[in-house]
Amino acid sequence: MPHKTKESRNAWMKKWREKNSEHVKNWNKKSYANNPRRQISATIKYKYGITYDQYEVMLEEQGGGCAICQTKNSGGRGRFHIDHDHSCCPQEKTCGKCIRGLLCASCNVKLGVLESEWTELAYKYILKDS
């Protein structure tokens, strides 16, 4: 079915994918199983605005480990977490300019706690009886 514009083709494809969601899901699952880097690359590009090659360069510049504790074990799902400044981009998808580094799962969780208001509340709690 020829489409005159990119927008009409995209609209048609969106409807087709919705109508054939099970087929698309199975195709993606098989395709990603054959090339796992494809899914990781697509996710990193979508969420953080960087390529997988840029991710690998960042990791190499950090000595192949976590930017905080230097461990070579990423923990979690098998790759280092991309840390970004949440005051710049509080949502899940980032601008790509506020990426600070790559963190292991443990440091990523700990940094998340430090960046929350919990840290200030905990500090006030500790000082209240001093």
RODREN-402906 format. One line per 3 residues: for each residue x, y, z of C-alpha. Coordinates in steps of 0.1 Angstrom, whole numbers, plus 5000, padded with zeros to 4 digits. Layout:
! RODREN-402906
X Y Z; ...
***
This chain:
! RODREN-402906
5000 5000 5000; 5018 5031 4988; 5017 5062 5011
5021 5097 5000; 5036 5110 5032; 5057 5097 5060
5030 5106 5085; 5003 5085 5067; 5027 5055 5065
5035 5059 5103; 4998 5061 5111; 4991 5030 5090
5020 5011 5107; 5008 5021 5141; 4973 5007 5134
4988 4975 5119; 5010 4970 5150; 4981 4975 5173
4959 4950 5154; 4988 4925 5151; 5003 4931 5186
5009 4894 5193; 5027 4889 5160; 5048 4920 5167
5056 4908 5202; 5067 4874 5190; 5088 4889 5161
5105 4913 5185; 5112 4885 5210; 5128 4863 5184
5147 4892 5168; 5161 4904 5201; 5171 4869 5212
5192 4866 5180; 5208 4901 5186; 5205 4912 5223
5226 4943 5217; 5199 4955 5194; 5174 4959 5222
5199 4974 5246; 5210 4999 5219; 5174 5009 5211
5166 5014 5248; 5197 5035 5255; 5191 5056 5225
5155 5062 5233; 5158 5068 5271; 5192 5086 5272
5199 5099 5238; 5232 5082 5234; 5244 5053 5213
5256 5019 5226; 5291 5029 5213; 5290 5061 5234
5280 5039 5264; 5310 5016 5258; 5333 5046 5255
5320 5060 5288; 5326 5027 5305; 5361 5025 5291
5369 5060 5303; 5357 5050 5338; 5382 5021 5338
5355 4995 5329; 5337 4999 5363; 5313 5019 5384
5320 5057 5384; 5317 5057 5422; 5330 5025 5437
5350 5012 5407; 5336 4977 5409; 5337 4958 5376
5305 4939 5386; 5275 4959 5374; 5250 4939 5395
5213 4940 5386; 5205 4932 5350; 5240 4928 5337
5250 4962 5326; 5259 4995 5344; 5231 5020 5350
5233 5053 5332; 5232 5080 5358; 5218 5114 5350
5209 5146 5368; 5173 5143 5378; 5170 5180 5385
5176 5185 5347; 5154 5156 5335; 5131 5142 5363
5112 5120 5339; 5124 5086 5327; 5136 5099 5293
5165 5123 5294; 5179 5150 5272; 5212 5132 5270
5232 5162 5281; 5228 5156 5318; 5244 5121 5319
5270 5119 5348; 5283 5084 5344; 5277 5047 5347
5270 5031 5380; 5267 4996 5394; 5232 4987 5407
5242 4992 5443; 5256 5027 5439; 5227 5037 5416
5202 5028 5444; 5222 5045 5471; 5226 5077 5450
5189 5077 5444; 5183 5077 5481; 5208 5105 5486
5191 5126 5460; 5157 5122 5476; 5142 5144 5504
5147 5114 5526; 5184 5123 5532; 5174 5157 5546
5147 5142 5568; 5172 5116 5581; 5198 5143 5588
5172 5163 5608; 5162 5131 5627; 5198 5124 5637
5205 5159 5648; 5172 5163 5668; 5187 5147 5700
5222 5161 5697
***
